[in-house]
């Protein structure tokens, strides 16, 4: 029952993020807004970390399952992708390194904030 409440909260945050995204004058992903809302709620202690533990473990455990539709789509459109594979590889490698750097920086900043919060 508890995981249903946690997933419901995530779903509601996603709906709110999509609603905010739809009224913005510029394109911005609603899912990213939802993640920022969740981050704000966690930082402000409106939601405790322990309250989301089960759903976070669930998503981490089954994360590979969420990539299956994307993999199937790639296989179905392989002929289309063959004509621009060099650009796809270059863009993928660049985005990979940018993502690694951004994730490393985010972890560093989060650790610094958490260390300050405990002190």
CORBEL-V193157 format. One line per field, one symbol per residue. ss: DSSP state (2 for helix, 1 for strand, 0 for the rest). burial: # if it has 9 or more other C-alpha atoms within 8 Angstrom, else .. A space follows every 10 residues. Layout:
# CORBEL-V193157
ss: ???
burial: ???
This chain:
# CORBEL-V193157
ss: 0222222222 2222222222 2220000002 2222222222 2220000022 2222222222 2022222222 2222220222 2200222222 2222222222 2222222222 222222220
burial: .....##... ..######## #........# #####.##.. ##........ .#.##..... .......... ...#...... #......... .......... .......... .........
